[in-house]
Amino acid sequence: MKKTQVKNSLLLLLTATIWGVAFVAQSVGMDHVGPFTFNAVRSVIGGLVLIPCIFFLTHRKAVPKEPVSPQRQVEQTGTLILGGVCCGILLALASSFQQMGIQYTTVGRAGFITACYIVIVPLLGHFFLKKKCGASIWIAVALALVGLYLLCITDGFSIGKGDLLVMVCSLLFSLHILVIDYFSPKVDGVKMSCIQFFVCGFLCAIPAIFTEHIVFADILAAWAPILYAGVMSCGVAYTLQIIGQKDMNPTVASLILSLESCISVLAGWVILHQKLSARELSGCVLMFAAIILAQLPSKKKN
């Protein structure tokens, strides 16, 4: 495996860790505010956090050897804005369905149903984007799917309202991953991430205004989970995802990111004292095995 891919894999693993813990913050935060309000505020915070980062990185960036023509600059800016808007729309939809679903299911269950994108991403990539995957990747996906079953379906194969909402979220996050895979090699990842958060925050604020009773005191009461979700889950993690996905097979990236599910179950166990059975632990082990298998070098290039 190339050094770049190792670095990107570690960035995606860090992303998964932050997101896994964020499920706890999302669950606790909704004790005080509605799902759309929570997402709107956290997204705006995520965008604001990235503004000084953009100025700092732009200032440190070396002057290009060949000057870029005005026409090329316009094209690059247009691609950046288009990528940010597309990612922002999908993020707003996905995070809203996820946030609503968490109200009706457990943190761990929501985390693992969300991770079903590990199956959806390769299927969409294979049939629509011609992203071919080797046999080891498909075996890893199958292992991870069994792990998801052991972790999610602990009381028989039943699907509740919250589970259905989170399943829709999983499909939308799959599209989000593939859109990032398309735009990330072409644009500045931090700038695109910043744009997507402001778009997401704006879109989530609309239903929040019309369907939820927004009280500033309630937002202040949820300051800790909102701040974590805004700064770490949005500002840091989603930016690391965009940077880490460069030159990575989207299926491998989705498998690494799916570790957020294991971490969400563990975080729910440690922080919220939600019990973890031997069956669920077995599911975690299978998920980790799938990630390791996906990272093994293969003869074919990604």
C-alpha positions, 0 to 999 in steps of 0.5 A: 500500500502506498504511503499516501493511502496509509495516511488517508486510511488513518485520516478516515479512521480518525473520522470514523472515531469522531463520528462514532462518539458523535452519535452520543452527542446527537442523542443527548443534544435532542433532550433539549432541541429538535433534530432540524435545529440541532443540525442547523446550529452544528452545521453553521458552527462547522462552517465557521470553524473552517473559515480561519483554517482556509485563510491559514492554509491559503496563506501558507500555500506556495505560489504555483509555478505556472499562473492559472488563466482567468478562465481556468480560475472561473472553472475551478471556482464553479466546480468548487461551488457545485461540489460544495452545494451538492455535498451540502444538499445530500448532507442536509438530507442524510443528517436530518433523517439520521437525527430524526431516526435517533429519536426512536432507536438506540445509539448503537443501532442507529450507528450500525444501520447508518453503516449499511452504506458499506453495501450500498456504495460498492453496488452504486459504484459498480453499476453506475460509476464503473468502480470495479472491486476485487474479490477481497473487497466483496468478501469484506463487505459480506463480513461487515454485513454479517457484523451489522446483522449481529449488532443491529438485529438483537431482538428478531428481524424487526424494523421500527420507525427509527430504523427506517429513517436511519436506513434512508439516511444510509442511502443518502450518505452512500450518495454523499460518499460517491459525490465526494469521490467525484469532486475531491480530486478536483477542488480544495477539500477544506473549502468544499467542506466549508461550503457544504456546511453552510448549505446544510445549515441553511437547508436544515434551518428552514424546516426548523423555523416552521416545524420546531419551537426554537428557544435560545435557552434550549440551545445553550442547554445543549451547548456541549453536544452541539459544540462537539457535533459542530466543531469535531463531527462537522468541522474536523471529521467531514473535512478529514473525510474529503481529504482522506478520500482522495485517491482512495477506492470509495468502497474501501473508504466506506468500509473504514468509515463504517467503523463509526458503528463499532465506536458508536456502540462502544461509546453508547456502552461507556457513556450512556451505559447502554448494554453490549451483549456477546452477540454485539461484540461478535459483530464488532469483531467481524466489522474490524476483520472486514476493515483489515481484509479490505486494506490488504494489498491486491494485485489489481490497482484501486 
